[in-house]
């Protein structure tokens, strides 16, 4: 599959294992030390897209990762320079738990095992810093709510991130659907992750000429 240079750069920046150790050490009251994985899938699930498996874990319990989800990166069919990130939920979380460290768990995934999440699509803007580097920002469109049902509860998340060559800032926040108040996540600013391991060589990508 062939992709635009901007989409390839975004995928390469995201693909990796990250942690926010520096931030957590500086502000331990406000930020838990977390590890975050963005793992490219061994087998592509969608045409004209790049898909990453995402999960995170407390640094004290790395064997208990949580918040498993999928990020589908793609360019707009109408305007290829416009980038989007669509989130999907996994129907069987236990089957893929730990896939960030053990990608073989992801090898048997099919599109039928994912649940499309309406309203959970980010629009991506970017600034080209040099000939080969970018600063990406992703956010929900205005007046959009990312809501889904999990364990018979309605979950609402305000999604967003920034991606640079070796850094990832997460703005994800859990929202109380009744009050609209943020209850967990990046309440006092983004979680500032630094890339510790690069997975970009696992991406199945070709540049578009």
KOLTI-69994 format. One line per field, with one value per residue: residue in three letters; x, y, z of N, C-alpha, C in turn. Coordinates in nm, 4 decimals. Layout:
residuo	c(ALA,...)
n_x	c(X,...)
n_y	c(Y,...)
n_z	c(Z,...)
ca_x	c(X,...)
ca_y	c(Y,...)
ca_z	c(Z,...)
c_x	c(X,...)
c_y	c(Y,...)
c_z	c(Z,...)
This chain:
residuo	c(UNK,UNK,UNK,UNK,UNK,UNK,UNK,UNK,UNK,UNK,UNK,UNK,UNK,UNK,UNK,UNK,UNK,UNK,UNK,UNK,UNK,UNK,UNK,UNK,UNK,UNK,UNK,UNK,UNK,UNK,UNK,UNK,UNK,UNK,UNK,UNK,UNK,UNK,UNK,UNK,UNK,UNK,UNK,UNK,UNK,UNK,UNK,UNK,UNK,UNK,UNK,UNK,UNK,UNK,UNK,UNK,UNK,UNK,UNK,UNK,UNK,UNK,UNK,UNK,UNK,UNK,UNK,UNK,UNK,UNK,UNK,UNK,UNK,UNK,UNK,UNK,UNK,UNK,UNK,UNK,UNK,UNK,UNK,UNK,UNK,UNK,UNK,UNK,UNK,UNK,UNK,UNK,UNK,UNK,UNK,UNK,UNK,UNK,UNK,UNK,UNK,UNK,UNK,UNK,UNK,UNK,UNK,UNK,UNK,UNK,UNK,UNK,UNK,UNK,UNK,UNK,UNK,UNK,UNK,UNK,UNK,UNK,UNK,UNK,UNK,UNK,UNK,UNK,UNK,UNK,UNK,UNK,UNK,UNK,UNK,UNK,UNK,UNK,UNK,UNK,UNK,UNK,UNK,UNK,UNK,UNK,UNK,UNK,UNK,UNK,UNK,UNK,UNK,UNK,UNK,UNK,UNK,UNK,UNK,UNK,UNK,UNK,UNK,UNK,UNK,UNK,UNK,UNK,UNK,UNK,UNK,UNK,UNK,UNK,UNK,UNK,UNK,UNK,UNK,UNK,UNK,UNK,UNK,UNK,UNK,UNK,UNK,UNK,UNK,UNK,UNK,UNK,UNK,UNK,UNK,UNK,UNK,UNK,UNK,UNK,UNK,UNK,UNK,UNK,UNK,UNK,UNK,UNK,UNK)
n_x	c(0.0846,0.0439,0.1241,0.0783,0.3549,0.3142,0.1259,0.2728,0.4830,0.3393,0.2524,0.5005,0.6001,0.4169,0.4427,0.5675,0.7124,0.6383,0.7052,0.6210,0.8109,0.9841,0.8078,0.6358,0.8134,0.8778,0.6320,0.4801,0.2433,0.0411,0.0703,0.0727,0.3196,0.3399,0.3395,0.3153,0.1955,0.2116,0.1443,0.2258,0.0113,0.0663,-0.0573,-0.2270,-0.5487,-0.7319,-0.8031,-0.5989,-0.5148,-0.3391,-0.2927,-0.2821,-0.2285,-0.3195,-0.2318,-0.1950,-0.0088,0.0348,0.3491,0.4251,0.2845,0.3280,0.2521,-0.0170,-0.1729,-0.4050,-0.6972,-0.7175,-0.7235,-0.7841,-0.6152,-0.6877,-0.5258,-0.5586,-0.5864,-0.7983,-1.0344,-1.1322,-0.9666,-0.6490,-0.4454,-0.5545,-0.5644,-0.6783,-0.7731,-0.9223,-1.0916,-1.1282,-1.2984,-1.2052,-1.3623,-1.3045,-1.1232,-0.9485,-0.8237,-0.6329,-0.4879,-0.1836,-0.0707,0.0862,0.3483,0.3746,0.3408,0.2539,0.0099,-0.1627,-0.1784,-0.3848,-0.6013,-0.9036,-1.1102,-1.3714,-1.3555,-1.3425,-1.5009,-1.6526,-1.6323,-1.8518,-1.8262,-1.5809,-1.3574,-1.0639,-0.9530,-0.6617,-0.4098,-0.1144,0.2211,0.4906,0.8159,1.0841,1.2435,1.1901,1.0548,0.7784,0.5139,0.2450,-0.1018,-0.3914,-0.7418,-1.0831,-1.3532,-1.5309,-1.8075,-1.8446,-1.9020,-1.7346,-1.8565,-1.9350,-2.0496,-1.9560,-1.9270,-2.1968,-2.2162,-2.2274,-1.9665,-1.7752,-1.5282,-1.2942,-1.0924,-0.7526,-0.4305,-0.0766,0.1907,0.5310,0.8660,0.9972,0.8342,0.5189,0.2184,-0.0542,-0.3908,-0.6166,-0.9222,-1.1512,-1.5006,-1.7812,-2.0899,-2.3322,-2.2822,-2.0845,-1.8348,-1.4809,-1.3296,-1.1141,-0.7749,-0.6019,-0.6219,-0.4923,-0.3410,-0.1487,-0.0452,0.2891,0.4716,0.7728,0.9471,1.0675,1.1254,1.1448,0.9044,0.8743,0.9827,0.8256,0.6074,0.3983,0.4507,0.4598,0.6020,0.4092,0.4423)
n_y	c(-0.1194,0.2266,0.5509,0.8972,1.1253,1.2666,1.1128,0.8807,0.9811,1.0525,0.7962,0.6757,0.8350,0.7740,0.4960,0.2897,0.2326,0.4135,0.6303,0.8319,0.9061,1.1198,1.3369,1.2288,1.1977,1.4612,1.5739,1.4091,1.4027,1.4689,1.3255,0.9962,0.7443,0.6105,0.3576,0.3426,0.1877,0.1844,-0.0224,-0.1429,-0.3328,-0.6765,-0.7712,-0.5900,-0.4381,-0.2728,-0.1260,0.1163,0.2335,0.2767,0.0833,0.0832,-0.0903,-0.0080,0.0310,0.0758,0.0964,0.1031,0.1867,0.0314,-0.1990,-0.3480,-0.5817,-0.5746,-0.4376,-0.1907,-0.0194,-0.0985,-0.0378,0.0515,0.2375,0.3829,0.5115,0.7409,0.9003,1.1605,1.0776,1.2663,1.4871,1.4336,1.5467,1.5906,1.4493,1.1781,1.0154,0.7299,0.5715,0.2406,-0.0102,-0.3092,-0.6233,-0.8443,-0.8003,-0.9365,-1.1243,-0.9865,-0.8480,-0.7240,-0.7191,-0.5077,-0.5545,-0.8114,-0.8824,-1.1035,-1.1769,-1.0230,-1.1126,-1.2667,-1.1031,-0.9725,-0.7554,-0.7993,-0.8407,-0.6001,-0.3055,-0.0418,0.2989,0.5411,0.8940,0.9041,1.0032,1.1654,1.4784,1.5667,1.8038,1.9622,2.0868,2.1580,2.1234,2.0929,1.9743,1.7048,1.6642,1.6890,1.8436,1.7174,1.7620,1.6382,1.6280,1.6116,1.6958,2.0083,2.0211,1.7468,1.4277,1.1653,0.8701,0.5556,0.2221,0.0307,-0.2527,-0.2276,0.0406,0.3868,0.5383,0.8284,1.0028,1.2584,1.3045,1.3464,1.4445,1.5223,1.4745,1.4216,1.3677,1.2137,1.2304,1.2158,1.3577,1.3162,1.4055,1.2859,1.2544,1.1343,1.1779,1.2768,1.1782,1.2876,1.5297,1.6549,1.7036,1.6613,1.3631,1.1893,1.1316,1.3596,1.5984,1.8244,1.9157,1.7782,1.4294,1.3714,1.1972,1.0174,0.8667,0.5433,0.3057,0.2154,0.1273,0.1596,0.0261,-0.1922,-0.1208,-0.1559,0.0008,0.2153,0.4902,0.7436,0.8362)
n_z	c(0.0000,-0.0698,0.0583,0.1586,0.2184,0.4577,0.6023,0.6379,0.7951,1.0274,1.1123,1.1620,1.3696,1.5695,1.6081,1.8455,2.1751,2.4629,2.7468,3.0351,3.2236,3.2997,3.3342,3.5315,3.7435,3.7984,3.8660,4.0643,4.2096,4.0359,3.8003,3.6981,3.6561,3.3478,3.0904,2.7390,2.4491,2.0990,1.8633,1.5463,1.3335,1.2512,1.0216,0.7776,0.8314,0.7062,0.3889,0.2272,0.4643,0.7771,1.0578,1.4091,1.7110,2.0385,2.3778,2.7339,3.0458,3.3998,3.5352,3.7507,3.7236,3.4775,3.3580,3.3445,3.1328,3.0011,2.8613,2.5887,2.2415,1.8946,1.6453,1.3453,1.0795,0.8185,0.4929,0.3691,0.1196,-0.0568,-0.0221,-0.0211,0.1345,0.3790,0.6954,0.9040,1.2120,1.3088,1.5712,1.7005,1.8892,2.0580,2.0458,2.2030,2.4595,2.6322,2.4713,2.3304,2.5147,2.6279,2.3825,2.3005,2.3856,2.2955,1.9948,1.8471,1.9447,1.8065,1.5531,1.4495,1.4251,1.2841,1.0774,1.1620,1.4310,1.5479,1.6745,1.5268,1.6171,1.6215,1.5895,1.7079,1.5711,1.4814,1.3576,1.1866,1.2004,1.0725,1.0994,0.8985,0.9891,0.9088,0.6067,0.6369,0.8771,1.1068,1.2984,1.4495,1.5219,1.6704,1.6988,1.8173,1.5977,1.6236,1.8479,1.8533,1.9956,2.1446,2.2142,2.3634,2.4456,2.7208,2.9125,2.9860,3.0426,2.9582,2.7977,2.7685,2.5946,2.5644,2.3091,2.1972,2.0658,2.0371,1.8113,1.7682,1.6330,1.8396,2.0582,2.2290,2.3068,2.5096,2.5253,2.6163,2.7886,3.0301,3.0316,3.2211,3.1160,3.1989,3.3347,3.1907,3.2889,3.3191,3.4329,3.4567,3.3389,3.1249,3.3028,3.3980,3.1921,2.9162,2.9104,2.8884,2.6835,2.6098,2.3444,2.3841,2.2608,1.9246,1.6856,1.4174,1.1977,1.1697,1.0280,0.7423,0.4781,0.1923,0.0243,-0.1442,-0.4748)
ca_x	c(0.0000,0.1203,0.0657,0.1419,0.4671,0.2645,0.0657,0.3838,0.5520,0.2542,0.2588,0.6339,0.6114,0.3325,0.4806,0.6738,0.6803,0.6632,0.6704,0.6241,0.8879,1.0348,0.6942,0.5875,0.9114,0.8724,0.5008,0.4226,0.1074,-0.0566,0.0886,0.1187,0.4201,0.2737,0.3977,0.2161,0.2385,0.1442,0.2077,0.1728,-0.0422,0.1440,-0.1336,-0.3177,-0.6910,-0.8141,-0.7390,-0.5600,-0.5041,-0.2368,-0.3617,-0.1969,-0.2879,-0.2792,-0.2655,-0.1060,0.0005,0.1087,0.4871,0.4384,0.2106,0.3392,0.1871,-0.1626,-0.2090,-0.5482,-0.7397,-0.6857,-0.8030,-0.7166,-0.6104,-0.6805,-0.4755,-0.5860,-0.6031,-0.9306,-1.0439,-1.1569,-0.8492,-0.5455,-0.3595,-0.6245,-0.5425,-0.7748,-0.7490,-1.0480,-1.0733,-1.2119,-1.2897,-1.1903,-1.4735,-1.2490,-1.0034,-0.8569,-0.7484,-0.5231,-0.4186,-0.0408,-0.0256,0.1882,0.4787,0.3729,0.2594,0.1949,-0.1300,-0.2412,-0.1643,-0.5092,-0.7105,-0.9763,-1.1995,-1.4946,-1.3312,-1.3385,-1.6264,-1.6361,-1.6823,-1.8971,-1.7945,-1.4464,-1.2620,-0.9880,-0.8959,-0.5198,-0.3421,0.0299,0.3138,0.6169,0.9233,1.1967,1.2066,1.1479,0.9966,0.6477,0.4485,0.1051,-0.2011,-0.5156,-0.8494,-1.2191,-1.4189,-1.6140,-1.9420,-1.8476,-1.8859,-1.6907,-1.9281,-1.9580,-2.0957,-1.8616,-1.9778,-2.3301,-2.2059,-2.1935,-1.8350,-1.7459,-1.3877,-1.2470,-0.9677,-0.6633,-0.2881,0.0260,0.2955,0.6570,0.9498,1.0300,0.7465,0.3753,0.1430,-0.1925,-0.4889,-0.7375,-0.9890,-1.2823,-1.6029,-1.9093,-2.1896,-2.4425,-2.2421,-1.9875,-1.7096,-1.3725,-1.3146,-0.9834,-0.6918,-0.5192,-0.7021,-0.4099,-0.2492,-0.1262,0.0575,0.4005,0.5450,0.8955,0.9620,1.1779,1.1543,1.0849,0.8448,0.8374,1.0244,0.7202,0.5003,0.3949,0.4186,0.5403,0.5702,0.3367,0.5251)
ca_y	c(0.0000,0.3509,0.6567,1.0279,1.1434,1.3137,1.0002,0.7930,1.0447,1.0377,0.6571,0.6498,0.9029,0.7063,0.3566,0.2743,0.2250,0.5441,0.6491,0.9712,0.9009,1.2525,1.4143,1.1699,1.2257,1.6040,1.6075,1.2794,1.4170,1.4897,1.2367,0.8603,0.6961,0.5169,0.3139,0.3459,0.1164,0.1965,-0.1340,-0.1698,-0.4674,-0.7602,-0.7856,-0.4748,-0.4703,-0.1853,-0.0742,0.2575,0.2791,0.2203,0.0553,0.0605,-0.1372,0.0833,0.0008,0.1422,0.0285,0.1664,0.1365,-0.0665,-0.3206,-0.3552,-0.7037,-0.5547,-0.3245,-0.1617,0.0750,-0.1485,0.0192,0.0543,0.3657,0.3688,0.6356,0.7428,1.0294,1.1836,1.0422,1.3883,1.5751,1.3463,1.6139,1.5908,1.3234,1.1460,0.8990,0.6701,0.4740,0.1211,-0.0878,-0.4527,-0.6954,-0.9360,-0.7328,-1.0322,-1.1964,-0.9034,-0.7807,-0.7512,-0.7165,-0.4056,-0.6198,-0.9422,-0.8589,-1.2261,-1.1806,-0.9417,-1.1673,-1.3279,-1.0058,-0.9446,-0.6397,-0.8397,-0.8403,-0.4613,-0.2300,0.0965,0.3928,0.6661,1.0132,0.8939,1.0290,1.2885,1.5502,1.5898,1.9150,1.9464,2.1923,2.1024,2.1954,2.0882,1.8968,1.5690,1.6536,1.7521,1.8492,1.6835,1.7822,1.5680,1.6626,1.5864,1.8126,2.0847,1.9701,1.6016,1.3520,1.0267,0.7926,0.4147,0.1438,-0.0696,-0.3162,-0.1714,0.1804,0.4801,0.5985,0.9422,1.0416,1.3709,1.2529,1.4401,1.4220,1.5826,1.3771,1.4710,1.2513,1.1289,1.2639,1.2015,1.4209,1.2686,1.4930,1.2073,1.2748,1.0749,1.2795,1.2332,1.2142,1.3648,1.6645,1.7129,1.7307,1.5647,1.2859,1.1231,1.1601,1.4809,1.7038,1.9437,1.9251,1.6482,1.3343,1.3962,1.0725,1.0146,0.7355,0.4639,0.1989,0.2501,0.0151,0.2051,-0.0703,-0.2933,-0.0673,-0.1987,0.1261,0.2603,0.6305,0.7729,0.9203)
ca_z	c(0.0000,-0.0780,0.1399,0.1467,0.3124,0.5876,0.6738,0.6769,0.9078,1.1456,1.1566,1.2177,1.4985,1.6675,1.6290,1.9436,2.3184,2.5238,2.8876,3.0830,3.3478,3.3358,3.3844,3.6560,3.8486,3.8306,3.9214,4.1019,4.2642,3.9287,3.6853,3.7232,3.5604,3.2573,2.9636,2.6312,2.3293,1.9694,1.7913,1.4125,1.3185,1.1594,0.8978,0.7641,0.8425,0.6232,0.2689,0.2263,0.6030,0.8647,1.1836,1.5255,1.8362,2.1459,2.5168,2.8292,3.1745,3.5082,3.5380,3.8586,3.6868,3.3320,3.3103,3.3485,3.0464,2.9908,2.7572,2.4553,2.1339,1.7654,1.5747,1.2004,1.0209,0.6745,0.4263,0.3130,-0.0225,-0.1335,-0.0099,0.0358,0.2326,0.5082,0.7654,1.0092,1.2970,1.3532,1.6785,1.7042,2.0121,2.0366,2.1078,2.3028,2.5102,2.6942,2.3687,2.2786,2.6245,2.6215,2.2436,2.2818,2.4028,2.2297,1.8752,1.7935,1.9874,1.7137,1.4183,1.4032,1.4260,1.1604,1.0947,1.2309,1.5753,1.5914,1.6748,1.4817,1.7175,1.5588,1.6675,1.7657,1.4628,1.5001,1.2441,1.2117,1.1335,1.0893,1.0601,0.8523,1.0573,0.8150,0.4875,0.6707,1.0107,1.1223,1.4291,1.4245,1.6272,1.6384,1.7919,1.7709,1.5383,1.7160,1.8760,1.8349,2.1196,2.1297,2.3156,2.3322,2.5595,2.7683,3.0346,3.0101,3.0820,2.8513,2.8170,2.6815,2.6035,2.4838,2.2543,2.1297,2.0893,1.9531,1.7801,1.7149,1.6021,1.9549,2.1700,2.2080,2.4145,2.5107,2.5886,2.6413,2.9178,3.0484,3.0564,3.2763,3.0145,3.2567,3.3763,3.0989,3.3600,3.3026,3.5561,3.4599,3.2226,3.1181,3.3657,3.4210,3.0794,2.8530,2.9507,2.7958,2.6659,2.5297,2.2802,2.4376,2.1652,1.7959,1.6129,1.2832,1.0965,1.1573,0.9441,0.6019,0.4098,0.0795,-0.0052,-0.2671,-0.5625)
c_x	c(0.0881,0.0472,0.1418,0.2581,0.4204,0.2039,0.1735,0.4585,0.4711,0.2629,0.3939,0.6525,0.5337,0.3857,0.5963,0.6201,0.7259,0.6470,0.6826,0.7014,0.9358,0.9232,0.6469,0.6837,0.9047,0.7427,0.4275,0.2813,0.0039,-0.0462,0.1457,0.2219,0.3578,0.3658,0.2847,0.2745,0.1490,0.2097,0.1466,0.1217,0.0435,0.0775,-0.2295,-0.4640,-0.7776,-0.7344,-0.7086,-0.5500,-0.3839,-0.3011,-0.2617,-0.2810,-0.2320,-0.3201,-0.1642,-0.1066,0.0719,0.2478,0.5084,0.3713,0.2102,0.2732,0.0350,-0.2021,-0.3598,-0.5710,-0.6948,-0.7801,-0.7210,-0.7244,-0.5935,-0.6426,-0.5020,-0.5970,-0.7442,-0.9308,-1.0610,-1.0353,-0.7366,-0.4551,-0.4244,-0.6134,-0.6451,-0.7258,-0.8836,-1.0183,-1.1740,-1.1925,-1.2759,-1.2997,-1.4258,-1.1166,-0.9011,-0.7682,-0.6269,-0.4473,-0.2711,0.0150,0.0781,0.3282,0.4897,0.2859,0.2022,0.0484,-0.2208,-0.2491,-0.2960,-0.6264,-0.7712,-1.0649,-1.3265,-1.4790,-1.3229,-1.4773,-1.5967,-1.6999,-1.7227,-1.8655,-1.6558,-1.3410,-1.1963,-0.9486,-0.7523,-0.4711,-0.1923,0.1044,0.4440,0.7306,1.0487,1.1512,1.1485,1.0857,0.8700,0.6115,0.2996,0.0195,-0.3317,-0.6205,-0.9836,-1.2739,-1.5090,-1.7535,-1.9567,-1.8241,-1.8445,-1.7520,-1.9420,-2.0001,-1.9928,-1.9097,-2.1060,-2.3269,-2.1715,-2.0636,-1.8201,-1.6015,-1.3621,-1.1063,-0.8831,-0.5185,-0.2044,0.1336,0.4133,0.7481,0.9763,0.9450,0.6006,0.3047,-0.0026,-0.2816,-0.6170,-0.7914,-1.1211,-1.3813,-1.7266,-2.0192,-2.3033,-2.4041,-2.1488,-1.8532,-1.6067,-1.3457,-1.1811,-0.9050,-0.6160,-0.5942,-0.6241,-0.3091,-0.2141,-0.0279,0.1676,0.4899,0.6684,0.9097,1.0868,1.2182,1.0776,1.0333,0.8194,0.8802,0.9218,0.6048,0.5130,0.3530,0.5135,0.5039,0.4976,0.4190,0.4368)
c_y	c(0.1243,0.4626,0.7868,1.0385,1.1857,1.1995,0.9029,0.8513,1.0304,0.8957,0.6257,0.7162,0.8277,0.5682,0.3454,0.2491,0.3553,0.5348,0.7966,0.9813,1.0391,1.3366,1.3617,1.1955,1.3712,1.6420,1.4810,1.2879,1.4170,1.3886,1.1020,0.8231,0.5843,0.4764,0.3058,0.2765,0.1526,0.0917,-0.1515,-0.3131,-0.5478,-0.7745,-0.6674,-0.5188,-0.3908,-0.1387,0.0741,0.3167,0.2142,0.2035,0.0220,0.0089,-0.0521,0.0254,0.0707,0.0658,0.1176,0.1046,0.0311,-0.1985,-0.3346,-0.4799,-0.6924,-0.4341,-0.3109,-0.0588,0.0295,-0.0848,0.0166,0.1946,0.3366,0.5041,0.6331,0.8861,1.0396,1.1495,1.1660,1.4801,1.4963,1.4134,1.6199,1.4531,1.3051,1.0255,0.8510,0.5654,0.3601,0.0544,-0.2352,-0.5265,-0.7911,-0.8781,-0.8309,-1.1007,-1.1183,-0.8305,-0.8211,-0.7500,-0.6099,-0.4623,-0.7498,-0.9348,-0.9847,-1.2396,-1.1075,-1.0033,-1.2204,-1.2299,-0.9887,-0.8226,-0.6735,-0.8395,-0.6997,-0.4009,-0.0848,0.1904,0.5236,0.7856,1.0136,0.9039,1.1643,1.3476,1.5874,1.7101,1.8992,2.0684,2.1265,2.1869,2.2038,2.0047,1.7607,1.5549,1.7377,1.7592,1.8304,1.7154,1.7181,1.5993,1.6251,1.7117,1.8807,2.0241,1.8206,1.5336,1.2096,0.9468,0.6479,0.3440,0.0373,-0.1208,-0.2484,-0.0279,0.2659,0.5512,0.7146,0.9844,1.1594,1.3351,1.3631,1.4075,1.5136,1.4768,1.4473,1.3501,1.1591,1.1587,1.2464,1.2610,1.3766,1.3637,1.4175,1.2334,1.1996,1.1820,1.2149,1.2743,1.3001,1.5097,1.7340,1.7434,1.6214,1.4956,1.2130,1.1619,1.2908,1.6015,1.8341,1.9663,1.7870,1.5602,1.3420,1.2720,1.0931,0.8742,0.6660,0.3507,0.2282,0.1250,0.0498,0.1081,-0.1818,-0.2465,-0.1191,-0.0789,0.1490,0.4052,0.6439,0.8707,1.0058)
c_z	c(0.0000,-0.0052,0.1183,0.2456,0.4515,0.6684,0.7205,0.7967,1.0358,1.1999,1.2200,1.3532,1.6069,1.7039,1.7281,2.0831,2.3825,2.6754,2.9243,3.2136,3.3922,3.3966,3.5196,3.7714,3.8930,3.9002,3.9644,4.1574,4.1526,3.8158,3.7285,3.6169,3.4769,3.1430,2.8615,2.5094,2.2114,1.8792,1.6530,1.4035,1.2212,1.0230,0.8872,0.7676,0.7465,0.5017,0.2859,0.3668,0.6696,1.0017,1.2936,1.6411,1.9496,2.2811,2.6058,2.9599,3.2739,3.5137,3.6462,3.8257,3.5344,3.2744,3.3128,3.2626,3.0323,2.8806,2.6181,2.3528,2.0053,1.7077,1.4252,1.1407,0.8710,0.6242,0.3721,0.1643,-0.1091,-0.1352,0.0570,0.1390,0.3709,0.5716,0.8764,1.0892,1.3482,1.4599,1.6653,1.8402,1.9758,2.1119,2.2163,2.3528,2.5667,2.5907,2.3206,2.3890,2.6244,2.4807,2.2156,2.2919,2.3242,2.1045,1.8116,1.8333,1.8896,1.5749,1.3626,1.3992,1.2873,1.1834,1.1714,1.3824,1.6336,1.5868,1.6382,1.5835,1.6497,1.6489,1.7266,1.6555,1.4847,1.3652,1.2797,1.1319,1.1565,1.0388,1.0174,0.9076,0.9716,0.6961,0.5230,0.8089,1.0212,1.2701,1.4022,1.5468,1.5823,1.7435,1.7310,1.7035,1.6408,1.7258,1.8479,1.9690,2.0854,2.2442,2.2693,2.4604,2.5932,2.9025,3.0818,3.0624,2.9607,2.8860,2.7190,2.7041,2.5112,2.4371,2.1920,2.1592,2.0012,1.9314,1.7141,1.6920,1.7208,2.0776,2.1293,2.3289,2.4042,2.5898,2.6246,2.7817,2.9179,3.0905,3.1173,3.1784,3.0687,3.2855,3.2774,3.1630,3.3332,3.4356,3.5663,3.3350,3.2360,3.1732,3.3801,3.3080,3.0293,2.9286,2.8452,2.7895,2.5780,2.4714,2.3334,2.3437,2.0372,1.7261,1.4662,1.1734,1.0784,1.0686,0.8012,0.5181,0.2935,0.0524,-0.1374,-0.3504,-0.6529)
